[in-house]
Amino acid sequence: MLRHRRFVATAAALTLGAVATAVFGFVAPASAHVTVNPREAQQGGYGRFAFRVPNESDTASTTKLEVFLPENAPVGSVSTMPVPGWTVNVEKRQVDPPVQVHGSEITEVVSKITWTADEGAAIAPGTFQEFPVSLGPLPEVDQMVFKSLQTYSDGEVVRWIDEPQSGGEEPAAPAPVLTLTAASDTPTEEPTGQSGEAASDDGDADGNGLAVGLGIAGLIAGLGGLVLGGLAFARTRRAGGAATSDPAATS
């Protein structure tokens, strides 16, 4: 009986370990480089994108982020969302031929965006920060590569500039990449405001969080059923054994 109880406890522990590995492996995948989110959008459309910057240093904080917009894929309309504690600087360049935006020709586009932390607002070790921008209309290319520089308080500069290689492994310092798909028949409207875009993004995040939460609840419920079933089986075995050993049962 004791061995059976140990078996039930061991099975429950192993199941709990598997559940924890699956859940936390899904919720928090390892990703330490600068990325753009979402990572996919539609050509010709407008969108809100956030450059996500994790701090990899154990001792230094991130004080500056520089993002270079690709020269081969100019965007006519670029605007930034204020980030508390950070100052933003936008640099532009001339383009020829001009970029078409709602029937107008734009000869000057954004080439680089730099965010610099004010005192006390740097990205501390073990944390990350997002820097939202609005882009559009998105060019008719397969992808946009945003080469980026991340500067730390100790003077170190990490160059996230490696472009993706077809069929190869991820480079050591990959640049953020936005994949663009062909436009559908449904027209994509220009966003009407930053607040509306932010609400939409938060809604997606809430939906993803709800789905993960329901998945975790289901796994925990399944584990609880396994443990209760094992305990019930153990009690049944114990009761059966006691009845058989009782002399009154055979008389």
C-alpha positions as CSV (number, residue, x, y, z in Angstrom):
1,M,0.0,0.0,0.0
2,L,2.9,2.4,0.9
3,R,4.5,1.7,-2.5
4,H,1.2,2.4,-4.2
5,R,0.9,5.8,-2.5
6,R,4.5,6.6,-3.4
7,F,3.7,5.8,-7.0
8,V,0.7,8.1,-7.0
9,A,2.7,10.9,-5.5
10,T,5.5,10.4,-8.0
11,A,3.1,10.4,-10.9
12,A,1.5,13.6,-9.7
13,A,4.9,15.3,-9.3
14,L,6.1,14.3,-12.7
15,T,2.8,15.5,-14.3
16,L,3.1,18.8,-12.5
17,G,6.6,19.2,-13.8
18,A,5.6,18.5,-17.3
19,V,2.7,21.0,-17.0
20,A,4.9,23.7,-15.6
21,T,7.5,23.2,-18.4
22,A,4.8,23.3,-21.1
23,V,3.1,26.4,-19.6
24,F,6.1,28.5,-18.9
25,G,7.9,27.4,-22.0
26,F,4.9,28.8,-24.0
27,V,4.3,31.9,-22.0
28,A,7.8,33.2,-21.8
29,P,9.9,32.1,-24.8
30,A,13.6,33.1,-24.7
31,S,14.1,36.2,-26.8
32,A,16.8,38.7,-25.8
33,H,17.3,40.8,-28.9
34,V,15.5,43.9,-30.1
35,T,12.3,43.0,-32.0
36,V,9.5,44.8,-33.8
37,N,5.9,43.8,-32.8
38,P,3.8,42.7,-34.5
39,R,6.2,41.0,-36.8
40,E,3.9,40.8,-39.8
41,A,1.7,43.3,-41.6
42,Q,0.1,44.0,-45.0
43,Q,1.6,45.9,-47.8
44,G,0.0,49.3,-48.5
45,G,-1.6,49.4,-45.0
46,Y,-1.0,51.4,-41.9
47,G,-0.1,50.0,-38.5
48,R,1.1,50.6,-35.0
49,F,4.4,48.8,-34.2
50,A,6.5,48.7,-31.1
51,F,10.2,48.2,-30.9
52,R,10.7,46.0,-27.9
53,V,14.1,46.4,-26.1
54,P,15.1,43.9,-23.4
55,N,18.1,44.8,-21.2
56,E,20.7,42.0,-21.3
57,S,23.3,43.4,-19.0
58,D,23.4,42.4,-15.3
59,T,25.0,45.7,-14.2
60,A,24.3,48.4,-16.8
61,S,21.0,50.0,-18.0
62,T,20.0,50.8,-21.6
63,T,20.1,54.5,-22.1
64,K,19.5,54.9,-25.9
65,L,17.9,53.1,-28.8
66,E,18.6,54.1,-32.5
67,V,16.4,52.6,-35.2
68,F,17.3,53.0,-38.9
69,L,14.4,52.7,-41.4
70,P,15.4,50.7,-44.4
71,E,16.6,52.8,-47.4
72,N,15.1,50.4,-49.9
73,A,11.6,50.6,-48.4
74,P,10.8,54.3,-47.6
75,V,7.6,55.1,-45.6
76,G,5.7,58.3,-46.3
77,S,4.1,58.7,-42.9
78,V,6.0,58.0,-39.7
79,S,5.0,59.2,-36.2
80,T,6.1,58.3,-32.7
81,M,4.2,57.8,-29.5
82,P,5.5,59.6,-26.4
83,V,7.4,57.3,-24.0
84,P,7.5,58.7,-20.5
85,G,11.0,59.5,-19.4
86,W,12.4,59.3,-23.0
87,T,13.3,62.0,-25.5
88,V,12.8,61.2,-29.2
89,N,14.7,62.6,-32.2
90,V,13.7,62.0,-35.8
91,E,16.1,62.4,-38.7
92,K,15.0,62.6,-42.4
93,R,16.4,62.1,-45.8
94,Q,15.5,63.0,-49.4
95,V,14.0,60.3,-51.7
96,D,13.9,60.1,-55.5
97,P,11.4,59.0,-56.8
98,P,8.9,60.5,-54.3
99,V,6.7,58.4,-52.1
100,Q,3.0,58.5,-52.9
101,V,0.7,59.1,-49.9
102,H,-3.0,59.7,-50.6
103,G,-2.3,61.2,-54.0
104,S,0.5,63.5,-52.7
105,E,4.2,63.1,-53.5
106,I,6.5,63.0,-50.5
107,T,10.1,63.8,-51.2
108,E,11.4,63.6,-47.6
109,V,11.0,60.5,-45.4
110,V,12.2,59.5,-41.9
111,S,15.5,57.7,-42.0
112,K,16.3,57.3,-38.3
113,I,14.6,57.5,-34.9
114,T,16.6,57.9,-31.7
115,W,15.1,57.5,-28.2
116,T,17.3,58.7,-25.3
117,A,16.5,58.1,-21.7
118,D,16.1,61.0,-19.2
119,E,17.7,60.6,-15.8
120,G,16.2,57.7,-13.9
121,A,14.3,56.4,-16.9
122,A,16.8,54.0,-18.4
123,I,15.9,50.3,-19.0
124,A,17.2,48.5,-15.9
125,P,18.7,45.0,-15.8
126,G,16.0,42.3,-16.0
127,T,13.4,44.6,-17.6
128,F,12.3,45.8,-21.1
129,Q,10.8,48.8,-22.7
130,E,8.6,49.3,-25.9
131,F,8.9,52.2,-28.2
132,P,5.7,52.5,-30.4
133,V,5.5,54.1,-33.9
134,S,2.9,54.4,-36.5
135,L,4.0,53.5,-40.1
136,G,2.2,53.7,-43.5
137,P,1.5,53.2,-46.2
138,L,3.8,50.1,-45.9
139,P,5.9,49.5,-49.0
140,E,5.4,46.7,-51.5
141,V,8.4,44.6,-50.4
142,D,8.6,41.2,-48.7
143,Q,10.2,42.5,-45.5
144,M,11.5,45.6,-43.8
145,V,14.8,45.3,-41.8
146,F,15.2,47.9,-39.0
147,K,18.9,47.9,-38.1
148,S,19.2,49.1,-34.5
149,L,21.8,50.2,-32.0
150,Q,21.4,49.7,-28.3
151,T,23.5,51.8,-25.9
152,Y,24.2,50.9,-22.3
153,S,25.1,53.2,-19.4
154,D,28.6,51.7,-19.2
155,G,29.3,52.8,-22.8
156,E,28.7,49.4,-24.5
157,V,26.9,49.6,-27.9
158,V,25.2,46.4,-29.2
159,R,24.6,46.5,-32.9
160,W,21.5,44.6,-33.9
161,I,22.2,44.9,-37.6
162,D,22.5,41.3,-39.0
163,E,20.0,40.6,-41.8
164,P,18.2,37.3,-42.0
165,Q,19.7,34.6,-44.1
166,S,17.5,32.5,-46.3
167,G,17.4,28.9,-45.0
168,G,20.2,29.7,-42.5
169,E,20.4,29.9,-38.7
170,E,19.5,33.1,-36.9
171,P,22.4,35.4,-36.9
172,A,24.2,36.4,-33.7
173,A,22.9,39.9,-33.6
174,P,19.7,39.9,-35.7
175,A,18.0,43.2,-36.7
176,P,14.3,43.6,-36.1
177,V,12.4,42.3,-39.2
178,L,8.8,43.1,-40.3
179,T,7.4,40.6,-42.8
180,L,5.0,42.2,-45.3
181,T,2.3,40.2,-47.1
182,A,0.5,41.1,-50.3
183,A,-2.5,43.4,-50.0
184,S,-5.9,41.8,-49.9
185,D,-9.1,43.0,-51.6
186,T,-10.3,44.6,-48.3
187,P,-9.0,48.2,-48.1
188,T,-7.0,49.1,-45.0
189,E,-7.9,52.5,-43.5
190,E,-5.4,54.8,-42.1
191,P,-5.4,54.8,-38.3
192,T,-7.4,57.7,-36.9
193,G,-5.3,58.2,-33.7
194,Q,-2.7,56.9,-31.4
195,S,-5.2,56.2,-28.6
196,G,-7.4,54.0,-30.9
197,E,-4.4,52.0,-32.0
198,A,-3.2,51.5,-28.5
199,A,-6.6,50.2,-27.4
200,S,-6.6,47.7,-30.3
201,D,-3.2,46.5,-29.3
202,D,-4.2,46.1,-25.7
203,G,-7.3,44.2,-26.8
204,D,-5.1,41.7,-28.6
205,A,-2.9,41.3,-25.6
206,D,-5.9,40.8,-23.3
207,G,-7.2,38.1,-25.7
208,N,-3.9,36.3,-25.8
209,G,-3.7,36.5,-22.0
210,L,-7.2,35.1,-21.6
211,A,-6.4,32.2,-23.9
212,V,-3.2,31.4,-22.0
213,G,-5.1,31.6,-18.7
214,L,-7.8,29.2,-19.8
215,G,-5.1,26.8,-21.1
216,I,-3.4,26.9,-17.7
217,A,-6.6,26.4,-15.9
218,G,-7.4,23.4,-18.0
219,L,-4.0,21.8,-17.4
220,I,-4.3,22.4,-13.6
221,A,-7.8,20.9,-13.6
222,G,-6.5,17.8,-15.4
223,L,-3.7,17.5,-13.0
224,G,-6.1,17.8,-10.1
225,G,-8.2,15.0,-11.5
226,L,-5.2,12.7,-11.9
227,V,-4.2,13.2,-8.3
228,L,-7.8,12.8,-6.9
229,G,-8.2,9.7,-9.1
230,G,-5.0,8.2,-7.7
231,L,-5.9,8.9,-4.1
232,A,-9.4,7.4,-4.6
233,F,-7.9,4.3,-6.1
234,A,-5.5,4.0,-3.2
235,R,-8.4,4.3,-0.7
236,T,-10.3,1.6,-2.6
237,R,-7.3,-0.7,-2.5
238,R,-6.9,-0.1,1.2
239,A,-10.6,-0.7,1.9
240,G,-10.6,-3.9,-0.2
241,G,-7.5,-5.2,1.6
242,A,-9.0,-4.5,5.0
243,A,-12.3,-6.4,4.1
244,T,-10.4,-9.4,3.0
245,S,-8.2,-9.6,6.1
246,D,-11.3,-9.4,8.4
247,P,-12.1,-12.9,9.7
248,A,-15.8,-11.9,9.9
249,A,-15.9,-11.5,6.2
250,T,-15.3,-15.2,5.5
251,S,-17.5,-16.7,8.2
